[in-house]
Amino acid sequence: MSTHIGAEPGQVAPRALFPGDPLRAKWIAEEFLDGAECYSRVRNMLGFTGSYRGEQVSVQGSGMGQPSMAIYANELFRDYDVQQLVRVGSCGALTEAVRIRDVVLAISAATDSAMNRHRFHGFDYAPTADFALLRTAHDAIVARGGTPVVGQVFTSDSFYHPRPELTAHLVEHGVVAVEMEASALYTLAAGYGRRALALCTVSDHIVTGEETTSQEREQTFAEMVELALESMLAVPVDGAA
């Protein structure tokens, strides 16, 4: 068992949803998974495994920000052989082309974090989504009659950024939303040879000032969760233990 998850071998499925909020993990387990059982309560960062359409799926809280998320992603990949990890989180829209409650499919992630600078000895590594998961998510939205929002996100280390005006330059270069985990998630998945995707529902709009409540962010992002589950099941699991 790992230090921060503490699950026994076999308790975590090869496919896992990855919300930041552990209470969202609990809500997902209760609302979407059949026969869900809690495998971790360490530090109250809840984790559950159940089934969806007959396939085993886990959901594990990650906490806020790249350092916290990286702890759980490392242990899921390294200690539990998770093959597919899909972040189901929230983001802030940076452009009026994106609306409140849109689901953003993060194709890549810019960042102000130094984590990858340290990892790659000063080089700028470009963290990107797994194409198979991205494509299935895109196609699932189209099949529902929706318009996919596929774009680069900005993974910030600061929720309350001291220089918010700098995001305008990012928007000029195609960044559509800001969040706090995707860059490290994509980097770790690439390093372990696993599949990862960040799906983020727009919870607040930096341009218009619209926002959702904390309860809505915890419990009403059902479209994103269904999309994540459908996308994972459409991609075969390779090399699972």
SULCORQUI-V842625 format. One line per field, one symbol per residue. ss: DSSP state (@ for helix, = for strand, . for the rest). phi: phi as a letter, one per 30 degrees, with the letter a starting at -180 (. if undefined). A space follows every 10 residues. Layout:
# SULCORQUI-V842625
ss = ???
phi = ???
This chain:
# SULCORQUI-V842625
ss = .......... ....====.. .@@@@@@@@@ @@.======= .@@@..==== ==..====== .....@@@@@ @@@@@@@@@@ ...======= ===....... ..======== =...@@@@@. ......==.. @@@@@@@@@@ @@@.....== =====..... ...@@@@@@@ @@..=====. .@@@@@@@@@ @@..====== =====..... =..@@@@@@. .@@@@@@@@@ @@@@...... .
phi = .ddcciddej dcddcbdbdd dddddddddd dccdidbdcb behicdbbbb bbhicdbcbb dbicjddded eddeddddcb hdcbbcdbbc acdcbddcce idcccddabd acdceddddc hjdcdcdbdd dddddddedd ddddiccdcc adccccdbdc ddbddddedd ddcjdcacbb bdeddddddd dciccbbccb ddcacddcid acddddddbb cdeddddddd ddddcdccid d
